[in-house]
């Protein structure tokens, strides 16, 4: 089965994998509840207690962090998650698994 893979804003490249491998990857996505995960981890939220005893939330956008974006498209539905600093870990592990499929076999 052929599918597409792209990384680091490079053009898509064909990835030829078996139907069994596609099913394995889909099961990996479902196992980690990929479709329920937030789309990005570049926004960091922190709850702080101020000196005047008021609890506040500080939101910081980490735009320059090293990140990867993984997307899955099933017909017209598309879901993407940006993995920042290998978080969420389960998604980063799927990215690594897909990247190993790109390596030439000896």
N, C-alpha and C positions, 0 to 999 in steps of 0.2 A: 504494500500500500504506500502511496506517495503522499506526503504532506509537506507543508512549508515550515521553515524555521528561519527566524531572523534575529540578529543580535546587534547591539551597539549601533543602531541607526544604519546598519548595512542593509542592502537589498535582501529580500527573502531568498532563501536557497532551498532547493528540494531536499527532503529528507525521506529516504526510502526505507520504510520499516514494515514489518509484518503486521497483519491484522491483530495477531495475538499481542504484539508489543503495544499497539494503539489501545487495545482493550486494557492492558496492564496499566498504561499511563492514565487512562480515564478512571480506572479504579483507584489509582493513587490520588487523583484530584478529588474524587468523592470521599475517600477515606479521611482526608484532612479538612473536609468541609470547605473546599476552595471557593465555592460559589457564595459562601456566607462571610468570607474574609473581607475586611476593608480594602478598598482599592489602592491605597497608598500608605506607606509607613514613613513618609517624609515629614509628617506633622507629628510633633511630639507634644503631648499634653502632660502637665505637671500640676498637681494640687499643692498649694502652699498655704501655710498659716502665717499671716502677717503679724507684725508686732502688736497691732491693735486687736488681736484675737479674731480677725475676720479671715475666713477661708476663701481663697481665690484660686482660679485656674489660670495657668499661664500656658499659652499656645505658641510654640515656636515652629517655624517652617525651616526644615533642613534641606535647602535646595541644592547644595553643592556636594552632597554625599554620594559615594559610589553606589550605584543602583542598577538593577536589572528589571526588566518588565517582562512578565510572562502572561500570555493571553491564550485563551482557549475559545474557539468559535465552533459552535454546533448549529449548523444551518444559519438562521438569522440572528441567533443569540450569541453575544460576545461578552466575555468577562476577562478583565485584565487586572493584574495585581503588580504593583511596583515593589520589588524586594530591595530593601535598604539595609546595608550592613548585615546581610544574611538573615534579616528578620522579615517576615516570620520564618523560622527555621524550617518548618515542614515544606513550605513553598520553595525555599532555597535548595532543599534536597531534591525536589523534583526538577528544578532548573539544572542542577548538577547531573542528574540522571539523563536528561535530554542532551546536555552537552557531551556526555560520554558516547551517545549514539552517533555523534558527528565525527568522532575520531576514527581515522582509517583503521581497518582491521588488518593485522599482520598476515 
